[in-house]
């Protein structure tokens, strides 16, 4: 076994388990923050594209898998991050994007999707076939476990076929699991969470093992590096559900007979460092974070906009918060099905919700132009210490200590790195 992911799994066989942060974002500032944090830590960096962000047709970012890889590699080259320490993955690869079509059509697209990821050199693949398609007959619990596993086996077969063509035989690492959060986040306030049962986790393992064997790929089972389960960790628009180690005692035994696997935790955004470290200790080797990173980026950008409002006349300002709000109202499809309540409550959610539906709007040309204007306006000025203290107090302290440049882009990246610093501390085993 070689490579950062295999090394991660091996640590969980000992008494000092380590973890890895899975950065699930396509925003260039977040990607740069992740790579610079990896440089500071001297660690590998795992960056994953979600299937609704990046697919063979472009996703909501307009990027195909090869495009996203080029974007990440260009940033890595610019900041001096070593290519050998970069791992790319695909999250929620499956029929979800085409679930409103019949299963035959959706699965054909899903197979093409995973082939595109493998052809572009992604080596960590989450096979997620947990969502029913338009012509599926489902029971009270959704799709049958055998159906989900059989579809995941089809995707695995397509991935292995593409890997053979690309000279990557044996290099792919798979993630399976049917109790997964919805790609893009919950569309409602969550009343409560119950961790996956150990019985359900074992059934998922058995269904996938049998399906992979039936597809002629029993030999690939050791390449399945992680199982996604619900550890009772999630967030909605206004609340964070914190990890409770006691609630997962029986679940944690589900991988006792799987020496090549760890658990993977989704939606770990906004957890405390203590909770994240407990997840790693308890067997969750992969901690995914996405909205929490763009949430921090928005905080920094809007803080800079507040500084800008103090320094410039109204006609010269970027008006970034107002531009974002106008574009979200003009194109409500990414938030209106998620944020309920009065118009005032929706307005508050558009700006401040933990689920951060705003992240879908940063590629909008008008918003990108406003960000550029903000950066140009503030790059031309020596940002006063009292304003930094008022709006970015943590970054202000670092500027005062000479640890951080006063440049607006550096301030934003450092604010995102505050989130990543929490993860870096949590995934590193104590000395």
Secondary structure, 3 states (H helix, E strand, C coil): CCCHHHHHHHHCCCCCCCCEEEECCCCHHHHHHHHHHHHHHCCCEEEEEECCCECCCCCCCCECHHHHHHHHHHHHHHHCCCHHHEEEEEEEECHHHHCCCCHHHHHHHHHHHHHHHHHCCCCEEEECCCCCCCCCCCECCECCHHHHHHHHHHHHHHHHHHHHHHCCCCCCEEEECCCCCCCCCCCCCCCCCCCCCHHHHHHHHHHHHHHHHHCCCHHHHHHEEEEECCCCCEECCCCEECCCHHHHCCHHHHHCCCCCCEEEECCCCCCCHHHHHHHHHCCEEEEEECHHHHHHHHHHHHHHHHHHHHHCCHHHCCCHHHHHHHHHHHCHHHCCCCCCCCHHHHHHHHHHCCCCHHHHHCCCHHHHHHHHHHHHHHHCCCCCHHHHHHHCHHHHHHHHCCCCCCCHHHHHHHHHHHHHHHHHHHHCCCC
